[in-house]
Amino acid sequence: MKKINKLFTLAFLLVSAVVFAQQKPIMYGILLDENRQPIEGVNVYYADIEGTVRTISDVNGFYKIEIPIEREVVVWFEHTSFKLSSLDVVMQANDTAEMNFIMLTGHTELQNVVIDKTVDRKRVEGIISVSPETIRKIPGAMPGVENIIKIIGGNSNNELSTQYAVRGGNYDENLVYVEDVEIYRPFLIRSGQQEGLSFTNTAMVENVDFSAGGFQARYGDKLSSVLDITYRRPVDFGAQLEASFLGGSLTVEGVSKDKKWNAVVGGRYRDNSLLVNSQQTETNYKPTFADIQTMVNFNPNEKWEISFLGNVSENKYHYQPFYRQTNFGTIDDPIALQIFYDGQEKDEYKTYFGALKSTYIVSEDFTLKVIGSIYHTQEQEHFDILAQYALGEVDTNIGSETFGDVRFARAVGSELNHGRNDLDALIVNAEVKGFHDLEKNKIEWGVKYTREDIHDRLVEWQVIDSAGFSINPPIVDLPRNDQPYNPYTGPLVPYSGARATNFTQVNRFSGYAQWSRRAKWGRSEVWMNAGVRAQQWQITARGYEDGDSKIVVSPRAQFSIKPAWEMDMLFRLSGGYYYQPPFYRELRAQDGSINTNVDAQRSVHVVLSNDYSFKTKKGKKFKLVSEAYYKTLTDVNTYTLENVRIRYRANNDAVAYTYGLDMRLNGEFVPGTESWLSFGYMKTEENLNDRGYISRPTDQRLKFGILFQDYVPNIPNIKMYLNLVYNTGLPGGSPSYADPYIYQSRLNDYRRADIGFSYVFTGPGVEKKYDEDHWLSTFKELSLGLEIFNLFNNQNAITNTWVRDVYTKNQYGIPNYLTSRVFSLKLSARI
């Protein structure tokens, strides 16, 4: 009952508002040239009985103009470099409309339209849209789309990882689409250091949409979130180059003479040595992450588009540790862990991906899409690392020859980790989608077949000895080991290990149908969506009984209302049933065995949102979005989380819940820029076999995020980008075989600031123009910047290393720290 009361309290705060009188509608948007670059100085105006109303687009191509209520006007777009263009506009009271255009040199006028559906689609659906330019400029140890998702919608305490958790879910619970094609992540990744590159090439991105919950039936079967990315369709030749101490990228795009073909190709290279070498472990670290990605589009006619998306990537992670010392404890009782290593780790991940999509406009109200994709990954994880450690008091005598070293060891021992893990996975998809526009109604449907074929060999074990004692696992019935007082006569077995060879196939059929409608409710505007999706699957694995054929049905709905108030507010209620049928990692238990009858995890979402757009007295536009949510989960497949590796128990033996509040404010804190502020409160707990509720591994109570852009007023060519994150600590995990109900300690809070400074020689926002014979006239944009990662040099920990003392039977959790402060130069150029 307390949880329900909290939910209703949050809902009451969201829906409380005051009704005001009518206000004039507003039309706004961004004006771009043929190369998708902002056009500054476009004169936007109209004339009616009250006189001429005008505005001018800013350095980002942004314009905003008030429109008369229910009266047709002609809005003109005038610029010396482009043909005079016009647009017929009719809008209702309190409406807002985003109208973005590409102004074409020497072409005819913009097509006249009448705006009669003024509530933005993404706004009513609860989708967050982020500018690709913002994503490309935001500083971060692992730049990309996921970097900003961690600020505005997701959580992550690992700057070396592109993975993120959303509202209590784990890294496996997020849908990612690129051009309507679902994207998969590698299976064997256990550390953020191994990830390398995200699939998404930000230099090729056109649109980024994100939903943190309560999403529609047209999206797939996952529990937490959806990231939907659209790539750019080039309109002319162009090239973009980025280079830094961490790697670089080159992207080239162009179109054919008849404009029927267009393509964009991008290559990336990444080397994280600079970041990893800043950690406390001295290593010989040789990582290489590289990929080539292409998007090719063919338009035989105006109604038909055929697209190919391809990607080839190879990530090599070679790691040879030498020495580590971690200091912790207190000033009065300083403690240090010293580790001397021998051995190495060699991991390789090769991925091949191809997708073919055909989009055909059958008629004015019917569009058909046919999509096929193949994903093939070959992964190996091979390591033999011996760690010999000493844990004890630190010599704090400055004049001592052993200053800073361990003076008295309270625990010594060694640990040998061995792994020979190999995986080969082939995933094939075939899908058909239909879209029907019937006046104020929209109907969408789709059917999909997926075949997963996975070959997996898991061989890993860990041997631990402390002061000459070989530690036996507590779950095996072995003779007592009390050396050196008595000789040990039992067998030697590893402390932990898993050995399995699995050949697993999964066949899935899924489909969805949904209906959307816009309507008037008195003077208010409403939008409704209702849909249902279903999935049937069956699992077979060599050496195991075939799994049962399972079916889940997931109804979902959304309702949005925009009252006819002076304040531009929109309220949204969304939710439904969300199932997550098990993927391969969810089928494999911690000992490597396969459970072919794992059930789908189920979650019921309820999300209540308020979207408030407003402007300051100086005309700056802001948006405040508040979302209260509650999720109840059943058939939960519990797991352990170490760095980014997830190990499931594969038995659906728990229930859980999540509730919280997210708030986001974005707008022009500095004229001509967009900045974001986010705040989140969340609580998530699980009940394992009716033992009571404890925190889930992703239970992160508070988070704050800031993405701020600024420039020097007297020198606008100097730009600044600040990425600031604060998250409270996650549960710190537990030693092997430990009872999670006993180990509920948390890691320290995560605090990180990344900042970037750049000098823009030429590009958008630079007033100075160059003659054709000047060397800078070749570039549409050229900038040189300095990036500082972890500006305040905070020591953030991602996991604990557990060190045991055989005499006291104690186990010590030693934090594994992430990266320290790092400097890097960055060059960006576009022609």
N, C-alpha and C positions, 0 to 999 in steps of 0.2 A: 504494500500500500504506500510505503514511503517513496518508492520509485515512481509510482503513478502520480503522487502529489508533486514530486519534483518536476515531472514532465509537464503537468498542467500549469505549474508555476512558470516554467519557461515559456510555454505557449501563451500564457496571459501577457507576459512582458512583450512578446513579439507582436501580438495583434492589437495592443493598445495604441490608439491613434486618434487624432481629432479631425473632423470633417471641415474642409474649407470650401471657398467658392471656386468657380471655374478659373482656369488659366489658359493662356494661349498655347497651342501645340508647338512643339519644337522639332525641327528637322536638323540632323547633324550627320557627320560622316567624315571620310577621308578621301581626298582626291589624289589619284596616282597617275603617273605617266605610263607609257607603253612598257617600260622596264620595271614597273611596279615600285617606282620611287615616289616619295611624297612630293607634291607640287606646292611650293610656297608662293603666296601672293595672288592666288586666284580671287578675283572679285565676284562674290556671290551676292545677288540682289534680286529684288522684285519691286514692282510699283503697283499700287492700288489706290483706292479713294483716300486713304490716310497718308499717302505720300510714298516715297521710296525708302525701303529698308534694305540695308546692306551690311555685309561683313567680309572679312578677308581671311583666307586660309593661312594657318601658321606654318612654322618650319617643319612640322610633321604632316602637313597637308590637311590638318583638321579644321573643319568649319562648323559653325552652329548658328542657326537663324530661326527666329520666331515666325510662325505662319498664322495668318488670320483664321478664325474659327469658321468652319463650314463654308469657306469661300474659295473658289478656284483662283489660283494665281500662277503666273509663269515665273519660275525661278531661273535666273540666268547665271551662267558660269563663264567668266571672261578672263582671259590671260593672253598676253602678247605673243606667247609661243604656241598657242593652241587656238583652234577654231572656236568662235563663239557658239556656246551650246545652251540648250534650255530644257526645262523639265516642268510639265504641268502637274500641279500638286493640289489635292483637296484633303484636308485633315479635320478631325473632330476635336472638341475641347479636351484638354488635358492629355492629348496624345503625344507620343514621342516616336520618331522614326529614324532609324539609322540607314542612310543611303550613301554607300561607297561607290565611287565611279572611277573608271580609267578614261582619261581624256586622250583622245587619239589625234595626233598631228595630221592635218590635212584631210580628215574624214568628216562625215556628215554629223549632224547634231545628235545629241543623246536622244534616245527614244523616249517619247512622252509617256508618262504613266500616271495613273491615279492611285494614290495611297489610300487604301480602305481597310488594310489589316495592319494596324500600327503597333501592336504589341510584339516586340521582338521574339522570334521563336526560341532562341537560346535562353532568353530571360524567363519565359514562362515554363520551360522545361527544367530549369534549375541547373543549366550548364554554364560552367566558367569558361570564358574564352580569353586566351592570352595572346598578345601580339608576338609574332615570331621574332621581331627586332628586339623586343625585351628579353626573350629567351637567349638570343645570340650574344647579348651584351652582359648578361648577369654573370658576375665572377663566381667561380666555384672550383673546388678541387676536381670534380667530375662534372664539367659543364654539359648542358643539354636540357631537353624537355623535363626530365625527371627532377632536375635541380630546382626548378620553380614550383613543381607540383609539391615538393616537400615543404614549401613555404605556404602555399595557398590552400592545400587540401590534404596533404599526407604528412606522415611523421617518419623521421629517420635519424638515428644517432650515429651514422657512419658516412662520413664525407667521401670515402673511397668507393661507395656502392651507388649504383643507379636504382636500387630497389627501394620501395617505400611501403609503409603500412598505412591503411586508411581506416579510421574509426574502429580500432580494435582488431582489425583483421591482420593476417600475416602477408608476406610477400607473394604468396601463391594465390591470393584472392582478388587480384586486380586484372581486369580485362584491358588489353592494349590492341587497338586497331590502327593500321596504316592503310589508307585507301580501301576501307571496308574489309580488310584481310586481318585475321587474328594473328598476332605475333607471339611467339613462344620464347622462353628464356632457357639458357643451358640448365642441365639437370644437376651436374656434379659440383657446381660452385659452392665453396664452403666459406670463402673469405672475400670481403669487398676488394682486396688487393688483386684478386684474380679476374675481376669482371671486365676490366678494360673499357670497351666502348658499348654504349647503348645502341640498340638497333636503329633508332631514329637519327637520321642525319639532319641536324637543325638547319644547315644551309639549304636544304631542299624543301623545308616546311612552308606551307601556305597558311594553314589554320590549325589551331590546337584547342580542342574542346575537352573539358573534364567534368565528370559528375562523381560526387563523393557518396552517393547513396540515393535510393528511391528512384533509380533510373528505369527507363521504359522497357517493354517486352522485346523490342527489336534488338536490344543488346543481349549478349550471351549469358551463360550460366556461371556466374561467379558471385561471391557474397558481398564484396566491398565497393568496388569503384569501376569506372570506365574512363579510359583515355582514348580519344578518337582524333586521329591526325590525318590531315589531307596534305598531299604534296603539291608543289607549284606546277602550273602549266606555263612554260615559257612562251613569250610573245616576240622575243628577239634574241640575238646572240648576247651572251654575257659570261663572265667568269668571276669567281670569288676565291680568294686565297686567305688562309689564316695560318700563322706560324708562331710558335712559342717554344719555350724550353721544355714543354711537356709534349710536344708533337705538332701536328699540323694537318690541314685539309685543303683540298683543291676541288672546286665544283665548277663544271662547265655546262652551259645550256645553250640551246639554239632551236631554230625552226626551219623547215624546208621552204623553198621558194613559193610553193603553192599553198603554204600554211596548213597542209593536211597532216604533216608530221611535226612533232615537237618532242624534245628529249632533254633530260637533265641527268648528268652523271657526276657522282661525287666519290672521291677517295679520301680516306682518313688514316692517320697513323698516330699512335699514342704510346708514350713511354713514361711510366709513373715513377721512375727511379728517383727523380728529384723529391717527390713527396715521401716515398717509403724510406729513403735514406735519412730523412729527418727524424725517424722514429728511434726508440731506445735500443733496438736490436741492431748490432753491426752485421751487415749481410753483404754477400755478393749477389746482387739482384739484377736479373736480366729479363725484363718483361718486354714483349713486343705485341702490340695490339693493332691490327690493320684490317680494313675492309674496303670493298668497292661496291657501290650501290648505284642502280640506275632506274629511271622511270621514263618509259617510252610510250607516247600516245599517238594514235592514228585515228583521224577523223575522215572516213570515206565521204560523209556528207554531214549536213547540219544535224541530223537526228541520231547519228551513230558514232560512238567512241570506243576504241579498243585500246586497252592499256596493259602494259607489262611492267611489273615491279620485280626487280632481281637484286639479290644481295649475296656476296661471298665474303666470309670473314674468317680470319685465323688469329687466334689469341694464344700466345705462348708465354707461360709463366714459369720461369726458372729461378729457384730460390735456394740459396745456400747460406744459412745463418752461422755466425761465428760466436758472438758474445752478447749478453744482455745483462743490464743491471737496472732494476726498478726500485726506487726508494719510496717508502711510504711510512705509515705510522704517525707519530706525533713528534713535536720538538723535544720533549723530555725523553721519549722512547723511540728514536729513529730506527727503522728496520729496513733492510735491503734484501732483495733476492738477486743473487748472482747465478747466471746460467752460462755454461760453456757447451757449445753445440758441435756436433760432428754429423755429416750427412748432407743430404740435399733433397729438394722436391722439384719434380718436372711435371708440369701440367700443360696439356694442349687441348684446345677447343676449336674445332673446325665446323663451320656452319654454312650450308648451302640452301638458299631460299629463292623460290620463284612463284609468281602469281600472275594469272592472266584474267583480266576483267573486261567484260563487254557490256556497255550501257547503251540501250536503244530506246529512243522516244517513239513508242508505238503510235501514240496520238497525243493531243494536247493535255489529256488528263490521265495518261497511262505511260509509265516508264518501267522498263524491265532491265534487270541486271543479272548476268551470269558470271560466277566467279569460281575459279579453280586455283588451288595453291598446293605446293609441295615444300615441306620443311625437312631437312636432313641434317642431323648433327652427329659428329663423331668426337667423343670426349675421352680423355685419359687423365688419370690422377695417380701419379706414381711418386712415392716418397719413402725414405728411410732416414729418420732424424733421431739421433741420440742426444738427449739433453741431460747434463750433469749439473745439479744445482746445490746451492748452499743458501740457507735462510738464517739470518741472524742479526745481531746488533751492529750498527754502523759506528766506525771510529770517527768521532767528531772532534778530535784533537787536531787543530790546524797545523801544529808543528810536527805531527807524527808522520813517519814515512808511509804508513798505511792509511792515511786520511781518506775517508770516503769508502774504504773497503769494509767487508764483513769481518768484524773482530772476533766474535764468538758465535759459532754456528749452532743454532738450536735444532736445525733439521738439515740433513744432507741426504742426497739420494740421486737416482737417475731414472730416466724415462725414455723408452724406445718406442717410437711410433713407426708403423709399417703400413703401407697401402699400395695395392695394385688394383685400382678400380678403372674399369673400361665400360663405356656405354655407346651404343649405336641406336639411334632412334630415327624412324621415318614416319612422318605424319602427312596424310593426304586429305584435302578438303575439296568438296564440290558443293556449290550453293547457288540457289536461284532466289531472287528477290523481286517483288512487284510493288509499285507505288501508284496509287490512284487518287487524283484530286477531283472531288465531286462537290463543286461549289464551296460551301463552308466546311465540308467534311473531307477528311483525308484517311485513306485506308492503306495500310502496309502489311505485307505478308512475306514469308520466306521459308524455305526448306533447305536442309543441309545434311550432308553425309560426311562423316569423319572416320578415317581408318588410322589407328595408331599401332605401330609395330616396333617394339622396343626390345633390344638385346642388351643385357646388363650383367657384368661380372663384378661382384663386390668381394674384395679380400682386404681386410684391414684388421689390425690388432695392436694392442698397447700393452707393454710390459713395464711394470713399475717396481722399483726397489728402493727402499729407504734404509740407509745405514747397513746395507748388506742383506736386508730382508726382502725376499720376493713376495710382493703383496698378492694374495689370492683374492679372486672376486667373491663377494659375500653371498652370491646366489648359488654357488656350487658347493656341494657337500664334500669337503676335503678335510684332512687332518689338521689340527691346530699347528700353526707355525709360530713358535716362540724362540727362534734362534736369538742369540747364540747359546741360550741356556740348555736347549735340547736340540739334537739334530732333527732336521725335517726329512721325513721319509716319504711324503706324498708326491704326486706328480707335479711337474711344473706346468702351469697353464697361464695364458695371458690374463691380465686383469680385465680387459674388455676386448671384444672382437666380434666380427661378423664375417661370414663366408657364405656366398650364395651365387648361383648362376641362374638367371631368369630369362625366359623367352616369353614375352607377354604381348598379347594382341587385344585391342579394344575396338569394337565397332559401335559407332554412335549415329543415331538419327535424331535430328532436332528440327523444330519448326516454331514459327510464331505468327500471330496475327494481331493487329492492333488498329484502333480507330481513334481519330482525333477530330475535334470540332471547336470552332470559334463561334461565339454567340454573344448576344447582348442580354444582360440581366438588369432591366431598368436602364439606367444610364451607365451602369458598370459593364465592363468587358470581361468575359470569362472564356477560359480555354479548358477543354476536357480531353483526357486521354485514358483509354482503357484497353488492355491487351492481355494476352495469355501466350505463354510459350511452353513447350513440352520437349522432353528428351527421353529417348530410350537407348539403353546401352547394355552390352554384355561383355564380360571379361573372360578370356581364356589364357591360361599360363601352363607351360610344359611342366609336368610333374605335380600339378594341382588339379583338383576337380574344377570343371567349368563353373563360372559364376552364374547366378540366376539372372534372367532378363529383368531389368529394372526400368521403371517408368516414373518420371516426376512431372508434375504440372504446376506451372508458376503463374498465377494471375497477378497483374500489377495495374496500378491506376495513378493518375495525377489530376489535380484540379487546381487551377490558378484563377484568381480574380483581381482585376485592376479597378478599384473603385473610382468613381468620377469625383475625385478630390483635387484640391489645389496641390497638395503634396503628391508627388509622383511615386506612389507606393503600389506594390504588387504582393499579394499573399498567395502562398502555394502550399498545398497539402499533397503528399505523395507517399506511396508505400506499396506493400504487397508481399508475396512469398518469393524468396530467392533461394534457389537450390544450387549446390556446387557438387555435381557428380565427380567422383574421385578421378584425378589424373594419376600418372604412374607413381609419382613420389608419395601420394596419399595411400597407395596400395601396399607399399613396401614398409614392413615393420622395422624396428630398430635392429633386429638380428638379420635382416636381409630377406626374410621370407615374405611371400605374397599372400595377401588375403583377397581372394577373387570376389568376395561378397561384401566388401565395404559399402556402406550406404552413403547416399549423398547427404552432405551437411545441409541443414535447413536454417534459414533465418527469416524472420518477419521484420520488415522495415516500417517505421513510421517517422516521417520527416515533415516538420512544420517550418516554413520559411517566410521571411519578410525581406523584400527587395526594395530599397529606398534610394531613389536617385534624386539628387539635389544639387544646387549651385550656390556658391557664395556670392556676396555682394559684388565681388570683382568679376563675376561671371565664370569662375572655375567650376567645372563639373566633377561631382564625386558620386560614388555609389557605395552604399552600406548594405551588406547582405548578412542576415542572421539566420542561423538554422539550428533548431533543436531537434534531436533525433533520439530514437530508442530502438534497440534491436534485441530480440530474444532469439537464442540459437538452441537447436536441439540436434541430436545425433552428431555431436561435435567430435571430430577426430583430433584428439589432443596431440601435442607435439612439444619438442624441446627446440630451443633456438640458441645457436652458438654462432656469433658473428652473423653471417647471412645463411648458414646451413640450417635447414629444417629437417628434423627427423620425427616422423609420425609414429603413433602407436597402432594405427590402422585397426581400431576396434570400436569406434563410435560410442565411447563409454562415458560421455559427459554432456552436460548442458551448460549454457553460458548466457550472459546478457551484456549489453553495452548501452550506455546512454551518455549524452554530452551536449555541448553547445559550441558551435563554430561561428565566428564573426570575421568578416573581411571588409576592409575599407580600401578602395582604390580610387585614384583620381590625380589631378594636377596639383600636387603640393608645390611644385615648381613649374611655372608656365612652360608649355611645350614638352613636358615629360609626363610619364605615368609611373606612379609609385604604388606599392601595396603594403598594407599592414594587416596582419592576421592574428587572431587569438583563438585558442581552443581549450576547452575543458572536457575531459573524458574519463570514464571509469568503466573497466571491463573485467569481469570475473567469471570463473568457471567452477563447476561442481563436478568432481570426478568420483563416479560411483557412490554418490550420496554421502561423501565425506565432508561436505561443507564447501562454501565458496572461498576461493583464493584468487589472487591476481593472475591474469593471463600473462604470457611472456611479452605481450605488446601493450600492457597497461601503462600508458603514459598520460599522467593526469593533466599536466599543463603544457602548453606550447605557445610561443610567441615568434612571429616572423616578420621581418621588415625587408622590403626591397625598395631602395630609395635611389632616385636618380637626380642629379644636380649638375650645374655648370658654374663656372666663374663668371659673374655678371659682366665684368669689364673685359674678360677674355673668353667669350662663349665657345671658342674652339676647344677649351679644356673641359672635359666631361668627367663626372665621378659617378660610380655605381657601387652601392653598398648592399651587401647581402648579410643580414644579421639573423641568427637563429638562437633561440633558447628553448630547451625542452627539459622537463624534469626527468629524473633517472628512471630507467627501465628496471624490472626485476633482474637481478644479476646472475640468474642461473644457479645451478647446483652441481656438485661433483657427481661423477658416475655412480649410479645405483642409489643416489641419495633420494630421500622422500621429499618431493616438492612442497609438501605441507610443512616441512621443517625449515627448508631454506627459502625464505621469502625476503631476503635482504635485497636492497636496490643499489644500482650503480649511482655514481654521482651525477648531478645535473649536467646536461650537454649544453655548452656555450661556445658559440663560434661566430666569428665575423670575418668575412672575405670582402675585400675592397679592390676596386680597379680604377685607375686613372688613365685617361687617354687624351692625346692631342689629335684632333681631327684636322688634317691638312686640307681636305676637300670632301664634300659630301653634303647630305641634308643638314640644314641649319647653319651652314657656313655661308656668310654673306658675300665674301670675296669670290669673284669669278675670274677665270684665267683665260687668256687668249689661246687660240688653237695651236700656236707654236710653243706654248709653255708645256713643260714636261708633266705638270699636274693635270692638264686638260684631258689626258688619256684616261684618268680615273674618275669613276662616278663617286667613289669613296676611298679614302686612304687615311689610316690612323695608326698611331704607334702608342702603346699603352704599357703601364706597369701594373701588375697584379700582385697583391699581398694576400696570401692564404693564411688563415688563422692569425688575424692581425694582432690579437692580444696574447697569443701563444698559450692558450688554455690547454690543459692536459685533460683530454676527453678519453674515457674508457669505453670500449665496446663489449668486452667480456672479462672474465676472471680466469687466471691460471690457478688451479687448485693444487697446493703443495701440502703433503701429508707428513706428519711426524709419527713414526712407529711407536715411540715411547709414550707420548702423551695422548695418542690417538686423535690429535687435533688435525683439522684441515684448514689451511689459510687461503683465502681468496685474494690473489695478487692481481691488480688491475692490468689489463692489456691496453696500453695507451695508443691513441691514433696519432695523426700527424701533428707536428709542431709548426712554427711559423716558417713560411717558404715565400721567396720572391721569384717572380717570373716576368719576362718581357713578352709582349704580344703584338704582332703586326697583322693588320687586317687591310685587305685591298679588294676593290671590286671595279671591274671595267665593263 
